[in-house]
């Protein structure tokens, strides 16, 4: 919801994120540069995948480089 900017979605998703333990800093960083945010390397790779899968990215793809980054943290089944 941070990617497409829906106020209603953001308000509810932010509340849900806080309920499961996201910090205010992490929530504020969503939709920005993953490398400058308080994310672990595994979380950064998932954010990169989410950026590719977003409906606003019609040309998104799971590239070999992104797959390799994900593979360092996740199994093939998890990816």
C-alpha positions as CSV (number, residue, x, y, z in Angstrom):
1,X,0.0,0.0,0.0
2,X,3.0,2.3,0.5
3,X,3.9,1.7,-3.1
4,X,0.6,2.8,-4.6
5,X,-0.3,5.3,-1.9
6,X,-3.7,4.3,-0.8
7,X,-4.5,6.3,2.4
8,X,-7.1,3.8,3.6
9,X,-4.9,0.8,2.9
10,X,-1.9,2.5,4.5
11,X,-3.8,3.4,7.7
12,X,-5.0,-0.2,8.2
13,X,-1.8,-1.9,7.1
14,X,0.3,0.3,9.4
15,X,-1.9,-0.7,12.4
16,X,-1.5,-4.4,11.4
17,X,2.2,-4.0,11.0
18,X,2.5,-2.5,14.5
19,X,0.5,-5.4,15.9
20,X,3.0,-7.9,14.6
21,X,6.1,-6.0,15.8
22,X,7.2,-3.6,13.1
23,X,8.7,-0.4,14.5
24,X,7.7,3.1,13.5
25,X,11.0,3.5,11.8
26,X,10.4,0.4,9.6
27,X,6.9,1.5,8.7
28,X,8.1,5.0,7.8
29,X,10.9,3.4,5.6
30,X,8.5,1.3,3.6
31,X,8.1,2.6,0.1
32,X,11.5,4.2,0.2
33,X,15.0,2.9,-0.4
34,X,15.3,-0.5,1.2
35,X,19.1,-0.1,1.6
36,X,18.7,3.0,3.8
37,X,16.1,1.5,6.0
38,X,16.4,-0.6,9.2
39,X,16.1,-3.9,7.4
40,X,18.1,-7.1,7.6
41,X,19.6,-8.4,4.4
42,X,16.9,-11.1,4.2
43,X,14.2,-8.4,4.6
44,X,15.8,-6.3,1.9
45,X,15.7,-9.1,-0.6
46,X,12.0,-9.7,0.1
47,X,11.3,-5.9,-0.3
48,X,13.1,-6.1,-3.6
49,X,10.9,-9.0,-4.7
50,X,7.8,-7.1,-3.5
51,X,8.8,-4.1,-5.6
52,X,9.0,-6.4,-8.7
53,X,5.6,-8.0,-7.9
54,X,3.8,-4.7,-7.2
55,X,0.8,-4.0,-9.5
56,X,2.4,-0.6,-10.3
57,X,5.4,-2.3,-11.9
58,X,4.0,-3.9,-15.0
59,X,7.5,-4.9,-16.2
60,X,8.5,-6.5,-12.9
61,X,10.4,-9.8,-13.0
62,X,12.2,-12.2,-10.8
63,X,15.6,-11.7,-12.4
64,X,18.5,-14.1,-11.9
65,X,20.3,-11.5,-9.7
66,X,17.3,-11.1,-7.5
67,X,16.8,-14.8,-7.3
68,X,20.4,-15.2,-6.2
69,X,19.9,-12.6,-3.5
70,X,16.8,-14.4,-2.2
71,X,18.5,-17.8,-2.4
72,X,21.1,-16.7,0.2
73,X,18.3,-16.3,2.8
74,X,15.5,-18.6,1.6
75,X,15.0,-22.1,0.2
76,X,13.7,-22.6,-3.3
77,X,10.3,-23.5,-1.8
78,X,10.2,-20.3,0.2
79,X,11.0,-18.2,-2.8
